[in-house]
Amino acid sequence: MKHGVISLLAIIAGSILPPSVAGAFELKSPDVSADAPIGQKFVYNGFGCTGENLSPELVWSDPPAGTKSFAVLVHDPDAPTGGAGWWHWAVADIPATARGLAQGAGDASGKKLPAGARQFENDYGDAAYGGPCPPPGHGAHRYNFTVYALGVEKLDALAKVKASVVGYTINHNALAKATLTSRYGR
């Protein structure tokens, strides 16, 4: 009897719950990966670092149903800031039709971003991408590149706020997220 009830529940659950989705929301990049350190091209140019400060190309696929826009955050949780980490990039209001950001889209002009997308101030003080530049001798830091599928078209009432407030607002409106973690040290 016990096995019959369990089998019946499994059949009912299978008919109510959606089938497994072939793909899942995923973030990839031809420029950064979990298997290799971040290249000098994408490293900050300042604070003792001499990179080109280009934002890497990011590509995402299979966003969840109901996605109305995307946002991208890049964060170093290992920065010696007393636990806050370091925000390297915050982009929101990326149209739901977008499936990525081109290499160099994070420059201060924002001209390579999809129409309507906007950048917020990072911890370097720029509304742009700011590449890795950890202190020397601290080992490799993790850099979390995260794309968020949002249930809203635009993040309201966000003007000249810090990346942590943008991050809070993004997380509050997130339907799903996908993260690619890479490393850099000097």
MIMARDREN-228374 format. One record per atom (N, C-alpha, C, O): residue number from 1; x, y, z. Coordinates in nm, 2 decimals. Layout:
BEGIN
k_c1_c2_c3
NUM_X_Y_Z
...
This chain:
BEGIN
k_c1_c2_c3
1_0.08_-0.12_0.00
1_0.00_0.00_0.00
1_0.09_0.13_0.00
1_0.06_0.22_-0.07
2_0.19_0.13_0.08
2_0.28_0.24_0.10
2_0.34_0.27_-0.04
2_0.35_0.39_-0.08
3_0.39_0.17_-0.11
3_0.46_0.19_-0.24
3_0.36_0.24_-0.34
3_0.40_0.31_-0.43
4_0.23_0.19_-0.33
4_0.13_0.23_-0.43
4_0.10_0.38_-0.41
4_0.08_0.45_-0.51
5_0.09_0.43_-0.29
5_0.07_0.57_-0.27
5_0.18_0.66_-0.32
5_0.16_0.76_-0.38
6_0.30_0.61_-0.29
6_0.42_0.68_-0.34
6_0.42_0.69_-0.49
6_0.45_0.79_-0.55
7_0.39_0.58_-0.56
7_0.39_0.57_-0.70
7_0.28_0.67_-0.76
7_0.30_0.74_-0.85
8_0.16_0.66_-0.69
8_0.05_0.75_-0.73
8_0.09_0.90_-0.72
8_0.06_0.98_-0.81
9_0.16_0.93_-0.61
9_0.20_1.07_-0.59
9_0.30_1.11_-0.70
9_0.30_1.22_-0.74
10_0.39_1.02_-0.73
10_0.49_1.05_-0.83
10_0.42_1.07_-0.97
10_0.46_1.16_-1.04
11_0.32_0.99_-1.00
11_0.25_1.01_-1.13
11_0.18_1.15_-1.13
11_0.18_1.22_-1.23
12_0.11_1.18_-1.02
12_0.04_1.31_-1.01
12_0.14_1.42_-1.02
12_0.11_1.52_-1.09
13_0.25_1.42_-0.95
13_0.35_1.52_-0.95
13_0.40_1.54_-1.09
13_0.42_1.65_-1.13
14_0.42_1.43_-1.16
14_0.48_1.44_-1.29
14_0.38_1.50_-1.39
14_0.42_1.57_-1.49
15_0.25_1.49_-1.37
15_0.15_1.55_-1.46
15_0.13_1.70_-1.42
15_0.08_1.77_-1.51
16_0.16_1.74_-1.30
16_0.14_1.88_-1.26
16_0.27_1.96_-1.28
16_0.26_2.07_-1.33
17_0.38_1.91_-1.24
17_0.50_1.98_-1.25
17_0.55_1.99_-1.40
17_0.53_1.89_-1.47
18_0.61_2.10_-1.44
18_0.66_2.11_-1.58
18_0.78_2.01_-1.60
18_0.85_1.97_-1.51
19_0.79_1.96_-1.72
19_0.90_1.86_-1.75
19_1.03_1.94_-1.74
19_1.04_2.06_-1.75
20_1.14_1.86_-1.73
20_1.27_1.92_-1.72
20_1.29_2.00_-1.85
20_1.26_1.95_-1.96
21_1.35_2.11_-1.83
21_1.39_2.20_-1.95
21_1.52_2.15_-2.01
21_1.61_2.12_-1.93
22_1.53_2.14_-2.14
22_1.65_2.09_-2.20
22_1.77_2.18_-2.17
22_1.87_2.14_-2.14
23_1.74_2.32_-2.17
23_1.85_2.41_-2.14
23_1.82_2.48_-2.01
23_1.70_2.49_-1.97
24_1.92_2.54_-1.95
24_1.90_2.62_-1.83
24_1.96_2.75_-1.86
24_2.06_2.76_-1.94
25_1.92_2.86_-1.79
25_1.98_2.99_-1.80
25_2.13_2.98_-1.78
25_2.17_2.93_-1.67
26_2.21_3.02_-1.87
26_2.35_3.00_-1.87
26_2.43_3.12_-1.92
26_2.38_3.19_-2.01
27_2.54_3.15_-1.86
27_2.63_3.26_-1.90
27_2.76_3.20_-1.94
27_2.82_3.11_-1.88
28_2.81_3.24_-2.06
28_2.94_3.20_-2.11
28_3.01_3.32_-2.16
28_2.95_3.43_-2.18
29_3.14_3.31_-2.19
29_3.22_3.41_-2.24
29_3.34_3.35_-2.32
29_3.40_3.26_-2.28
30_3.36_3.41_-2.44
30_3.48_3.36_-2.52
30_3.61_3.43_-2.46
30_3.72_3.39_-2.50
31_3.59_3.53_-2.37
31_3.70_3.61_-2.32
31_3.75_3.57_-2.18
31_3.87_3.58_-2.15
32_3.66_3.52_-2.09
32_3.70_3.48_-1.96
32_3.63_3.34_-1.93
32_3.53_3.31_-1.98
33_3.70_3.26_-1.85
33_3.65_3.13_-1.82
33_3.69_3.09_-1.68
33_3.78_3.15_-1.62
34_3.63_2.99_-1.63
34_3.67_2.94_-1.49
34_3.80_2.86_-1.50
34_3.86_2.84_-1.39
35_3.84_2.83_-1.61
35_3.96_2.74_-1.63
35_4.09_2.82_-1.65
35_4.20_2.76_-1.65
36_4.08_2.95_-1.67
36_4.20_3.03_-1.69
36_4.19_3.16_-1.63
36_4.09_3.21_-1.60
37_4.31_3.22_-1.59
37_4.31_3.36_-1.53
37_4.26_3.46_-1.63
37_4.27_3.44_-1.75
38_4.20_3.57_-1.58
38_4.16_3.68_-1.67
38_4.27_3.74_-1.74
38_4.38_3.77_-1.68
39_4.26_3.76_-1.87
39_4.37_3.81_-1.95
39_4.39_3.96_-1.93
39_4.30_4.03_-1.88
40_4.51_4.01_-1.95
40_4.56_4.15_-1.93
40_4.47_4.25_-2.00
40_4.45_4.36_-1.95
41_4.41_4.21_-2.11
41_4.32_4.29_-2.19
41_4.20_4.34_-2.11
41_4.15_4.45_-2.13
42_4.16_4.26_-2.01
42_4.04_4.29_-1.93
42_4.07_4.34_-1.79
42_3.98_4.36_-1.71
43_4.20_4.36_-1.76
43_4.25_4.41_-1.63
43_4.24_4.56_-1.63
43_4.26_4.63_-1.73
44_4.21_4.62_-1.51
44_4.20_4.76_-1.49
44_4.33_4.83_-1.53
44_4.44_4.77_-1.52
45_4.32_4.96_-1.57
45_4.44_5.04_-1.60
45_4.44_5.15_-1.50
45_4.39_5.26_-1.52
46_4.51_5.13_-1.39
46_4.52_5.22_-1.28
46_4.54_5.14_-1.15
46_4.54_5.02_-1.15
47_4.55_5.21_-1.03
47_4.58_5.14_-0.91
47_4.70_5.05_-0.91
47_4.71_4.95_-0.83
48_4.80_5.08_-1.00
48_4.92_5.00_-1.02
48_4.90_4.89_-1.12
48_4.99_4.81_-1.14
49_4.78_4.87_-1.18
49_4.76_4.77_-1.28
49_4.77_4.84_-1.42
49_4.75_4.96_-1.44
50_4.81_4.76_-1.52
50_4.84_4.82_-1.65
50_4.76_4.74_-1.76
50_4.82_4.70_-1.86
51_4.64_4.71_-1.74
51_4.56_4.64_-1.84
51_4.49_4.74_-1.94
51_4.51_4.86_-1.93
52_4.41_4.69_-2.03
52_4.34_4.77_-2.13
52_4.20_4.80_-2.08
52_4.14_4.89_-2.14
53_4.16_4.75_-1.97
53_4.03_4.77_-1.91
53_3.91_4.76_-2.00
53_3.81_4.83_-2.00
54_3.92_4.66_-2.09
54_3.80_4.62_-2.17
54_3.71_4.53_-2.10
54_3.76_4.43_-2.04
55_3.58_4.55_-2.11
55_3.49_4.45_-2.06
55_3.49_4.33_-2.15
55_3.49_4.35_-2.27
56_3.48_4.21_-2.10
56_3.48_4.09_-2.18
56_3.34_4.07_-2.25
56_3.24_4.12_-2.20
57_3.34_4.00_-2.36
57_3.22_3.96_-2.42
57_3.15_3.86_-2.33
57_3.21_3.77_-2.28
58_3.02_3.88_-2.31
58_2.93_3.79_-2.23
58_2.82_3.75_-2.32
58_2.76_3.83_-2.39
59_2.78_3.62_-2.31
59_2.67_3.56_-2.39
59_2.59_3.48_-2.30
59_2.64_3.39_-2.22
60_2.46_3.50_-2.30
60_2.37_3.41_-2.22
60_2.26_3.35_-2.31
60_2.23_3.39_-2.42
61_2.21_3.24_-2.25
61_2.10_3.17_-2.32
61_2.00_3.11_-2.23
61_2.02_3.10_-2.11
62_1.88_3.08_-2.29
62_1.77_3.01_-2.22
62_1.72_3.09_-2.10
62_1.71_3.03_-1.99
63_1.69_3.22_-2.11
63_1.63_3.29_-1.99
63_1.49_3.23_-1.96
63_1.43_3.18_-2.05
64_1.45_3.25_-1.84
64_1.32_3.19_-1.80
64_1.20_3.27_-1.87
64_1.22_3.39_-1.90
65_1.09_3.21_-1.88
65_0.97_3.28_-1.93
65_0.94_3.39_-1.83
65_0.96_3.39_-1.71
66_0.89_3.50_-1.89
66_0.86_3.62_-1.81
66_0.97_3.72_-1.80
66_0.95_3.82_-1.74
67_1.08_3.69_-1.86
67_1.20_3.78_-1.85
67_1.16_3.91_-1.93
67_1.12_3.90_-2.05
68_1.17_4.02_-1.86
68_1.14_4.15_-1.93
68_1.27_4.24_-1.95
68_1.26_4.34_-2.03
69_1.38_4.20_-1.89
69_1.50_4.27_-1.91
69_1.61_4.19_-1.84
69_1.59_4.09_-1.77
70_1.74_4.23_-1.86
70_1.85_4.17_-1.80
70_1.94_4.27_-1.73
70_1.93_4.39_-1.75
71_2.02_4.23_-1.64
71_2.12_4.31_-1.57
71_2.25_4.23_-1.55
71_2.24_4.10_-1.55
72_2.36_4.29_-1.55
72_2.49_4.22_-1.53
72_2.56_4.29_-1.42
72_2.57_4.42_-1.41
73_2.61_4.21_-1.32
73_2.70_4.26_-1.22
73_2.83_4.18_-1.22
73_2.83_4.06_-1.24
74_2.94_4.25_-1.19
74_3.07_4.19_-1.18
74_3.12_4.23_-1.04
74_3.13_4.35_-1.01
75_3.15_4.13_-0.96
75_3.19_4.15_-0.82
75_3.31_4.06_-0.78
75_3.32_3.95_-0.82
76_3.40_4.12_-0.70
76_3.51_4.05_-0.64
76_3.48_4.03_-0.49
76_3.50_4.13_-0.42
77_3.44_3.91_-0.45
77_3.41_3.89_-0.31
77_3.54_3.88_-0.22
77_3.53_3.88_-0.10
78_3.66_3.87_-0.28
78_3.78_3.85_-0.21
78_3.85_3.98_-0.18
78_3.96_3.98_-0.12
79_3.80_4.10_-0.23
79_3.87_4.22_-0.21
79_3.88_4.25_-0.06
79_3.78_4.23_0.02
80_3.99_4.30_-0.01
80_4.01_4.33_0.13
80_3.94_4.46_0.18
80_4.00_4.56_0.20
81_3.81_4.45_0.18
81_3.72_4.57_0.21
81_3.64_4.55_0.34
81_3.55_4.63_0.37
82_3.68_4.45_0.42
82_3.60_4.43_0.54
82_3.47_4.35_0.52
82_3.39_4.35_0.60
83_3.47_4.28_0.41
83_3.35_4.19_0.38
83_3.26_4.24_0.26
83_3.18_4.16_0.22
84_3.28_4.36_0.22
84_3.19_4.42_0.11
84_3.23_4.37_-0.03
84_3.15_4.38_-0.12
85_3.35_4.33_-0.04
85_3.40_4.29_-0.18
85_3.42_4.42_-0.26
85_3.43_4.53_-0.20
86_3.43_4.40_-0.39
86_3.45_4.52_-0.48
86_3.36_4.50_-0.60
86_3.37_4.40_-0.67
87_3.28_4.61_-0.63
87_3.19_4.61_-0.75
87_3.27_4.66_-0.87
87_3.32_4.77_-0.86
88_3.28_4.58_-0.97
88_3.35_4.62_-1.09
88_3.27_4.67_-1.21
88_3.31_4.74_-1.29
89_3.14_4.62_-1.21
89_3.05_4.67_-1.32
89_2.91_4.64_-1.27
89_2.88_4.54_-1.21
90_2.82_4.73_-1.31
90_2.68_4.72_-1.29
90_2.61_4.78_-1.41
90_2.62_4.90_-1.43
91_2.53_4.69_-1.48
91_2.46_4.73_-1.60
91_2.32_4.68_-1.58
91_2.30_4.57_-1.54
92_2.22_4.76_-1.61
92_2.08_4.72_-1.60
92_2.00_4.78_-1.72
92_2.05_4.85_-1.80
93_1.87_4.74_-1.72
93_1.78_4.78_-1.83
93_1.83_4.73_-1.96
93_1.80_4.79_-2.07
94_1.89_4.62_-1.97
94_1.93_4.55_-2.09
94_1.80_4.49_-2.15
94_1.74_4.41_-2.08
95_1.76_4.52_-2.27
95_1.64_4.46_-2.33
95_1.63_4.31_-2.32
95_1.73_4.24_-2.33
96_1.51_4.26_-2.31
96_1.48_4.12_-2.30
96_1.52_4.05_-2.43
96_1.54_3.92_-2.42
97_1.54_4.12_-2.54
97_1.58_4.05_-2.66
97_1.73_4.03_-2.67
97_1.77_3.95_-2.76
98_1.81_4.09_-2.59
98_1.95_4.08_-2.59
98_1.99_3.94_-2.54
98_1.93_3.88_-2.45
99_2.10_3.89_-2.60
99_2.16_3.76_-2.55
99_2.30_3.78_-2.52
99_2.38_3.68_-2.52
100_2.35_3.90_-2.49
100_2.48_3.92_-2.45
100_2.53_4.06_-2.46
100_2.45_4.15_-2.50
101_2.65_4.09_-2.42
101_2.72_4.22_-2.43
101_2.85_4.20_-2.51
101_2.92_4.11_-2.48
102_2.87_4.29_-2.60
102_2.99_4.28_-2.68
102_3.12_4.31_-2.60
102_3.11_4.38_-2.50
103_3.23_4.26_-2.65
103_3.36_4.30_-2.58
103_3.37_4.45_-2.59
103_3.35_4.51_-2.70
104_3.41_4.52_-2.48
104_3.42_4.66_-2.48
104_3.30_4.74_-2.46
104_3.30_4.86_-2.45
105_3.19_4.67_-2.44
105_3.06_4.74_-2.41
105_3.06_4.82_-2.29
105_2.97_4.91_-2.27
106_3.15_4.79_-2.20
106_3.15_4.86_-2.07
106_3.23_4.99_-2.06
106_3.26_5.04_-1.96
107_3.26_5.05_-2.18
107_3.34_5.17_-2.18
107_3.25_5.28_-2.13
107_3.12_5.27_-2.12
108_3.30_5.39_-2.09
108_3.23_5.50_-2.03
108_3.12_5.56_-2.12
108_3.02_5.62_-2.07
109_3.14_5.55_-2.25
109_3.04_5.61_-2.34
109_2.91_5.53_-2.35
109_2.81_5.59_-2.37
110_2.92_5.40_-2.32
110_2.81_5.31_-2.33
110_2.75_5.29_-2.47
110_2.64_5.23_-2.48
111_2.82_5.33_-2.57
111_2.77_5.32_-2.71
111_2.76_5.18_-2.76
111_2.69_5.16_-2.85
112_2.84_5.09_-2.70
112_2.83_4.95_-2.74
112_2.72_4.87_-2.66
112_2.70_4.75_-2.69
113_2.66_4.93_-2.57
113_2.55_4.86_-2.49
113_2.43_4.86_-2.58
113_2.41_4.95_-2.66
114_2.34_4.76_-2.55
114_2.21_4.76_-2.62
114_2.13_4.89_-2.59
114_2.15_4.94_-2.48
115_2.05_4.93_-2.68
115_1.97_5.06_-2.66
115_1.89_5.05_-2.53
115_1.82_4.95_-2.51
116_1.90_5.15_-2.45
116_1.82_5.16_-2.33
116_1.90_5.11_-2.20
116_1.86_5.14_-2.09
117_2.01_5.03_-2.22
117_2.08_4.98_-2.11
117_2.16_5.10_-2.05
117_2.20_5.19_-2.11
118_2.18_5.09_-1.92
118_2.26_5.19_-1.85
118_2.35_5.13_-1.74
118_2.32_5.03_-1.68
119_2.47_5.20_-1.73
119_2.57_5.16_-1.63
119_2.56_5.24_-1.51
119_2.52_5.36_-1.51
120_2.60_5.18_-1.40
120_2.60_5.25_-1.27
120_2.74_5.26_-1.22
120_2.83_5.19_-1.26
121_2.76_5.35_-1.12
121_2.90_5.37_-1.07
121_2.95_5.24_-1.00
121_2.89_5.18_-0.92
122_3.07_5.20_-1.04
122_3.14_5.09_-0.97
122_3.22_5.14_-0.86
122_3.22_5.26_-0.82
123_3.30_5.06_-0.79
123_3.38_5.10_-0.67
123_3.50_5.18_-0.71
123_3.57_5.23_-0.62
124_3.53_5.19_-0.84
124_3.64_5.28_-0.88
124_3.59_5.42_-0.89
124_3.66_5.52_-0.91
125_3.45_5.44_-0.89
125_3.39_5.57_-0.90
125_3.35_5.60_-1.05
125_3.32_5.71_-1.07
126_3.35_5.50_-1.13
126_3.31_5.52_-1.27
126_3.18_5.45_-1.31
126_3.16_5.34_-1.26
127_3.10_5.51_-1.39
127_2.98_5.44_-1.45
127_3.03_5.37_-1.57
127_2.99_5.41_-1.68
128_3.10_5.26_-1.55
128_3.16_5.18_-1.66
128_3.22_5.05_-1.60
128_3.21_5.03_-1.48
129_3.27_4.97_-1.69
129_3.34_4.85_-1.64
129_3.48_4.89_-1.58
129_3.55_4.98_-1.64
130_3.52_4.83_-1.47
130_3.65_4.85_-1.41
130_3.71_4.71_-1.39
130_3.66_4.64_-1.30
131_3.81_4.67_-1.46
131_3.86_4.54_-1.45
131_3.93_4.51_-1.32
131_3.94_4.59_-1.24
132_3.97_4.38_-1.31
132_4.04_4.33_-1.19
132_4.17_4.41_-1.16
132_4.24_4.45_-1.26
133_4.20_4.43_-1.04
133_4.33_4.49_-1.00
133_4.34_4.47_-0.85
133_4.34_4.56_-0.77
134_4.35_4.34_-0.81
134_4.37_4.31_-0.66
134_4.51_4.36_-0.61
134_4.60_4.37_-0.69
135_4.52_4.38_-0.48
135_4.65_4.41_-0.43
135_4.75_4.30_-0.46
135_4.72_4.18_-0.45
136_4.88_4.34_-0.48
136_4.98_4.24_-0.50
136_5.00_4.15_-0.38
136_4.99_4.20_-0.27
137_5.03_4.03_-0.40
137_5.06_3.94_-0.29
137_4.94_3.88_-0.22
137_4.96_3.81_-0.12
138_4.82_3.90_-0.27
138_4.70_3.85_-0.20
138_4.65_3.72_-0.27
138_4.54_3.68_-0.24
139_4.72_3.67_-0.37
139_4.67_3.55_-0.44
139_4.57_3.59_-0.54
139_4.53_3.71_-0.56
140_4.51_3.49_-0.61
140_4.41_3.52_-0.71
140_4.28_3.54_-0.64
140_4.23_3.47_-0.55
141_4.21_3.65_-0.69
141_4.08_3.68_-0.64
141_3.97_3.62_-0.74
141_4.01_3.60_-0.86
142_3.85_3.59_-0.69
142_3.74_3.55_-0.77
142_3.67_3.67_-0.83
142_3.65_3.76_-0.75
143_3.63_3.66_-0.95
143_3.55_3.76_-1.02
143_3.42_3.70_-1.07
143_3.43_3.62_-1.16
144_3.31_3.73_-1.01
144_3.18_3.67_-1.04
144_3.11_3.76_-1.14
144_3.07_3.87_-1.11
145_3.10_3.71_-1.26
145_3.03_3.78_-1.37
145_2.89_3.71_-1.36
145_2.87_3.59_-1.39
146_2.79_3.79_-1.33
146_2.65_3.74_-1.31
146_2.55_3.81_-1.40
146_2.55_3.94_-1.40
147_2.47_3.74_-1.48
147_2.36_3.80_-1.55
147_2.23_3.76_-1.48
147_2.22_3.64_-1.44
148_2.14_3.85_-1.47
148_2.02_3.84_-1.40
148_1.90_3.85_-1.50
148_1.90_3.95_-1.58
149_1.81_3.76_-1.51
149_1.69_3.77_-1.58
149_1.59_3.84_-1.49
149_1.56_3.79_-1.38
150_1.53_3.96_-1.53
150_1.45_4.03_-1.44
150_1.30_4.03_-1.49
150_1.27_4.02_-1.61
151_1.21_4.04_-1.39
151_1.07_4.05_-1.42
151_1.02_4.19_-1.45
151_0.90_4.21_-1.45
152_1.11_4.29_-1.46
152_1.07_4.42_-1.49
152_1.15_4.47_-1.61
152_1.26_4.43_-1.63
153_1.09_4.57_-1.68
153_1.16_4.62_-1.80
153_1.27_4.72_-1.76
153_1.37_4.72_-1.83
154_1.24_4.80_-1.66
154_1.34_4.90_-1.61
154_1.35_4.90_-1.46
154_1.25_4.87_-1.39
155_1.46_4.93_-1.41
155_1.48_4.95_-1.27
155_1.44_5.09_-1.24
155_1.51_5.19_-1.28
156_1.34_5.11_-1.16
156_1.29_5.25_-1.14
156_1.37_5.32_-1.03
156_1.43_5.26_-0.94
157_1.37_5.45_-1.04
157_1.42_5.54_-0.94
157_1.57_5.51_-0.89
157_1.60_5.52_-0.78
158_1.65_5.47_-0.99
158_1.79_5.45_-0.96
158_1.87_5.55_-1.04
158_1.90_5.53_-1.16
159_1.91_5.66_-0.98
159_2.00_5.76_-1.04
159_2.11_5.79_-0.94
159_2.08_5.83_-0.82
160_2.23_5.78_-0.98
160_2.35_5.81_-0.90
160_2.34_5.74_-0.76
160_2.37_5.79_-0.66
161_2.31_5.61_-0.77
161_2.32_5.53_-0.65
161_2.44_5.43_-0.66
161_2.49_5.41_-0.77
162_2.49_5.38_-0.55
162_2.60_5.29_-0.54
162_2.56_5.16_-0.59
162_2.45_5.12_-0.59
163_2.66_5.08_-0.64
163_2.64_4.95_-0.69
163_2.57_4.86_-0.60
163_2.50_4.77_-0.64
164_2.59_4.87_-0.47
164_2.53_4.78_-0.37
164_2.38_4.80_-0.37
164_2.30_4.71_-0.36
165_2.33_4.93_-0.39
165_2.19_4.95_-0.40
165_2.13_4.90_-0.53
165_2.02_4.84_-0.54
166_2.21_4.91_-0.64
166_2.17_4.85_-0.77
166_2.16_4.70_-0.75
166_2.06_4.64_-0.80
167_2.26_4.64_-0.69
167_2.26_4.50_-0.67
167_2.14_4.45_-0.59
167_2.08_4.35_-0.62
168_2.10_4.53_-0.49
168_1.99_4.49_-0.40
168_1.86_4.50_-0.49
168_1.78_4.41_-0.48
169_1.85_4.60_-0.57
169_1.73_4.62_-0.65
169_1.72_4.51_-0.76
169_1.61_4.46_-0.79
170_1.83_4.48_-0.82
170_1.84_4.37_-0.92
170_1.80_4.24_-0.85
170_1.71_4.17_-0.91
171_1.85_4.20_-0.74
171_1.82_4.08_-0.67
171_1.67_4.07_-0.64
171_1.61_3.97_-0.64
172_1.61_4.19_-0.60
172_1.47_4.19_-0.56
172_1.38_4.16_-0.68
172_1.27_4.11_-0.66
173_1.43_4.19_-0.80
173_1.35_4.17_-0.92
173_1.39_4.05_-1.01
173_1.34_4.03_-1.12
174_1.48_3.97_-0.96
174_1.54_3.86_-1.04
174_1.44_3.74_-1.04
174_1.39_3.70_-0.94
175_1.43_3.69_-1.16
175_1.36_3.56_-1.19
175_1.46_3.45_-1.18
175_1.43_3.34_-1.14
176_1.58_3.48_-1.23
176_1.69_3.38_-1.23
176_1.82_3.45_-1.25
176_1.83_3.57_-1.29
177_1.93_3.38_-1.22
177_2.06_3.43_-1.25
177_2.16_3.32_-1.29
177_2.14_3.21_-1.26
178_2.26_3.36_-1.36
178_2.36_3.27_-1.41
178_2.50_3.33_-1.39
178_2.52_3.45_-1.42
179_2.59_3.26_-1.33
179_2.72_3.32_-1.29
179_2.84_3.24_-1.35
179_2.83_3.12_-1.36
180_2.94_3.32_-1.40
180_3.06_3.27_-1.45
180_3.17_3.33_-1.36
180_3.18_3.45_-1.35
181_3.25_3.24_-1.29
181_3.35_3.29_-1.20
181_3.49_3.27_-1.26
181_3.52_3.15_-1.29
182_3.56_3.37_-1.27
182_3.70_3.36_-1.32
182_3.79_3.42_-1.21
182_3.75_3.46_-1.11
183_3.92_3.41_-1.24
183_4.02_3.45_-1.13
183_4.13_3.54_-1.19
183_4.16_3.54_-1.31
184_4.19_3.63_-1.10
184_4.30_3.71_-1.14
184_4.38_3.75_-1.01
184_4.32_3.77_-0.91
185_4.51_3.74_-1.02
185_4.59_3.78_-0.91
185_4.72_3.84_-0.96
185_4.75_3.83_-1.08
186_4.79_3.92_-0.87
186_4.92_3.97_-0.91
186_5.01_3.98_-0.79
186_5.13_4.02_-0.80
